Amino acid sequence: MMHRYLPSAASAHAAAIDGMLEHVHVMILVLFAGWAAYFLYVLLRFRQGAHPNANPRGTHGRYAMAVFAAVAVAEAVLLVGFALPLWFQRTSAAPPEANPIVLRVVAEQFVWNVHHPGADGEFGETSLSLISPTNPLGLDRASRFGKDDLVFLSEIHLPVNRPVVIQLTSKDVIHSFGVPAMRVKQDAVPGLRSPVWFTPTVEGEFEIACSQLCGLGHHRMRGVIKVDSDDAYRKFLAEEDALQRVK
């Protein structure tokens, strides 16, 4: 039901998120209908014509307590049985699948700086002293693993059906890495490295939006995730390596 009102799902865990949203909305709808019916009942049952004299002691009975207990049990089941297991799974540091792609994304007003470790899978060293308009991450190309690293601006390339771990942080203020189609949202906080992971299941282009008000240019802090076949992804990396690699 919820997927009708959300962007088309493009990650392996999207169905679980949508299911959780459906559970919450159904429960809220039931509560709303119940309280609305009870409100109308009270308006009629305790109207002034039927009860001209106020009774300060109120009403007594077990029915109300039974309803309250049922609501509490339903909320506990929703929280413990559905929400917490999903939350623990989504906030784990790494996906259960082996050999994920690991990227670093450094947010700043108002772009997403993407650091890909290159063919060796190891990140080169970075230094604040090396940060410049042409080197926004302060990447030390002369470091042990820095020679083949790739840097992109607000653009992430991924292969389909392979898990990816994105390590988020920020240079300046708190941003929020939001990818609605992937059902992903995670804050990027200065001084912290927060992981978020997912497995893209659909090829195409998907918007990255900052979900946290971060300044006057917040509205234009957008990016794109491009998901391709494995062959197309490898070809792209090879082409970028030839362009960016330090000889």
C-alpha positions in Angstrom: 0.0 0.0 0.0 2.7 2.5 1.0 4.7 2.0 -2.1 1.9 3.8 -4.1 2.8 7.0 -2.4 6.6 6.7 -2.4 9.3 6.7 -5.1 9.6 3.3 -6.8 11.7 1.0 -4.5 15.3 0.5 -5.7 17.0 -1.4 -2.8 16.8 -4.8 -1.2 15.6 -3.5 2.1 13.0 -1.1 0.7 10.1 -3.7 1.1 10.9 -4.0 4.8 10.8 -0.2 5.3 7.5 0.0 3.4 6.0 -2.8 5.4 7.0 -1.0 8.6 5.3 2.2 7.4 2.2 0.3 6.5 2.0 -1.3 10.0 2.3 2.2 11.6 -0.3 3.8 9.3 -2.8 1.0 9.8 -2.4 1.2 13.6 -2.8 5.0 13.6 -5.9 4.7 11.3 -7.4 2.2 13.7 -6.7 4.4 16.7 -8.1 7.5 14.9 -11.3 5.6 14.0 -11.6 4.3 17.6 -11.1 7.6 19.3 -13.4 9.4 16.9 -16.2 6.8 17.6 -15.6 7.1 21.3 -15.7 10.9 21.1 -19.0 10.8 19.3 -20.3 8.3 21.9 -19.3 10.6 24.8 -21.0 13.6 23.1 -24.3 11.8 23.0 -24.0 9.7 26.1 -23.1 12.5 28.4 -25.0 15.4 26.8 -26.5 18.0 29.1 -30.1 17.0 28.4 -29.4 13.4 29.7 -27.2 14.6 32.6 -28.3 18.1 33.8 -26.1 17.8 36.9 -22.4 17.2 36.6 -20.9 14.2 38.3 -17.4 15.1 39.6 -16.6 11.4 40.3 -16.7 10.5 36.6 -17.5 7.1 35.1 -16.2 3.7 36.2 -15.7 0.5 34.4 -13.3 -2.1 33.0 -13.9 -1.4 29.4 -11.8 1.7 29.2 -8.8 0.0 30.9 -9.1 -3.0 28.6 -8.9 -0.6 25.6 -5.9 1.2 27.0 -4.2 -2.1 27.7 -4.9 -3.4 24.2 -3.4 -0.2 22.7 -0.3 -0.5 24.8 0.2 -4.2 23.8 -0.3 -3.3 20.1 2.3 -0.5 20.4 4.7 -2.8 22.2 4.4 -5.5 19.6 4.9 -3.0 16.8 8.0 -1.6 18.6 9.6 -4.8 19.8 8.5 -7.2 17.1 8.9 -5.0 14.0 10.6 -1.6 14.5 13.6 -2.5 16.7 14.8 -5.5 14.8 14.6 -3.5 11.5 16.4 -0.6 13.2 19.2 -2.7 14.5 19.6 -4.3 11.1 19.7 -1.0 9.2 22.1 0.6 11.7 24.6 -2.2 11.8 28.1 -1.2 10.6 28.2 -3.5 7.6 25.8 -5.6 5.5 25.7 -9.4 6.1 26.8 -10.0 2.5 30.5 -10.4 1.8 32.7 -8.1 -0.2 30.7 -4.8 -0.1 31.8 -1.7 -1.9 32.9 0.9 0.6 32.8 4.6 -0.2 33.3 7.8 1.8 31.0 10.7 1.4 32.0 14.1 2.9 29.2 16.6 2.9 29.8 20.4 2.8 27.7 23.4 1.9 26.3 22.6 -0.6 27.8 19.5 -2.3 28.5 15.8 -1.6 32.2 14.9 -2.0 32.5 11.3 -2.9 35.8 9.3 -2.3 36.1 6.0 -4.1 39.1 3.8 -3.0 39.9 2.8 -6.6 40.9 -0.6 -7.9 43.0 -1.6 -4.8 40.0 -1.1 -2.5 42.1 0.9 0.0 41.6 4.6 0.8 44.6 6.9 0.4 45.4 9.3 3.3 43.8 12.7 3.6 45.0 15.9 5.3 43.4 19.2 6.2 46.4 21.0 4.9 45.9 19.6 1.4 42.3 20.8 1.1 41.8 23.2 -1.8 39.2 24.1 -4.4 40.6 21.4 -6.7 41.2 18.9 -3.8 38.1 19.2 -1.6 38.9 16.0 0.4 42.5 16.8 1.0 43.5 13.6 -0.7 47.3 12.8 -0.6 47.9 11.3 -4.0 51.5 10.5 -2.9 50.3 8.3 0.0 50.5 4.5 -0.1 47.0 3.9 -1.5 46.2 7.3 -2.8 47.5 7.0 -6.4 44.4 5.2 -7.8 41.7 6.8 -5.6 38.8 8.5 -7.4 37.0 11.6 -6.4 33.5 12.7 -7.6 31.3 15.7 -6.9 27.7 14.9 -5.9 27.8 11.7 -8.0 28.0 8.1 -6.9 28.4 5.2 -9.3 27.4 1.7 -8.1 26.8 -1.8 -9.7 23.4 -3.4 -9.4 22.8 -6.1 -6.8 26.0 -5.5 -4.8 25.9 -4.1 -1.3 27.5 -0.8 -0.6 28.6 0.8 2.6 28.8 4.6 2.6 30.8 6.2 5.4 29.3 9.7 6.0 30.8 12.7 7.6 30.7 16.5 7.2 33.1 19.4 6.9 30.9 22.1 8.3 27.4 21.6 9.6 25.0 18.7 10.0 23.6 17.4 6.7 21.4 14.4 6.0 22.1 12.0 3.2 18.7 11.1 1.9 18.0 8.7 -1.0 14.2 8.2 -1.1 14.2 5.5 -3.8 16.7 3.4 -1.7 14.8 4.1 1.5 18.0 5.6 3.0 18.5 8.5 5.3 21.4 9.2 7.6 22.9 12.3 9.2 26.3 13.5 8.2 27.8 15.0 11.4 31.1 16.9 11.6 33.7 14.8 13.5 31.8 11.6 13.2 31.9 8.8 10.5 28.4 7.3 10.3 27.9 4.2 8.1 24.8 3.6 6.0 24.4 0.6 3.8 22.1 -0.8 1.2 22.0 -3.0 -1.9 20.7 -1.4 -5.1 18.4 -3.7 -7.1 17.4 -1.5 -10.0 19.5 0.2 -12.7 19.0 3.9 -13.3 19.6 7.3 -11.7 18.3 8.1 -8.2 18.3 11.5 -6.5 20.4 12.3 -3.4 18.9 15.1 -1.4 20.0 16.8 1.8 17.2 16.1 4.4 18.5 18.5 7.0 18.3 22.3 6.7 21.9 23.3 6.3 22.0 26.9 5.1 20.7 29.2 2.4 21.8 26.8 -0.4 20.1 23.8 1.2 17.6 23.5 -1.7 20.4 23.0 -4.2 22.4 20.4 -2.3 21.5 17.5 -4.6 23.3 14.6 -6.1 22.7 11.5 -8.0 23.3 7.8 -7.6 23.9 6.0 -10.9 23.4 2.3 -10.8 24.7 0.3 -13.8 25.3 -3.3 -14.7 28.5 -4.8 -13.3 30.3 -4.6 -16.7 29.2 -1.0 -17.2 30.4 -0.1 -13.7 33.8 -1.6 -14.2 34.2 0.1 -17.6 33.3 3.4 -16.0 35.9 3.0 -13.2 38.6 2.1 -15.7 37.8 5.2 -17.7 37.9 7.4 -14.6 41.0 5.8 -13.4 42.7 6.7 -16.7 41.6 10.3 -16.2 42.3 10.8 -12.5 45.2 8.5 -11.8 48.5 10.2 -10.8 51.1 8.9 -13.2 
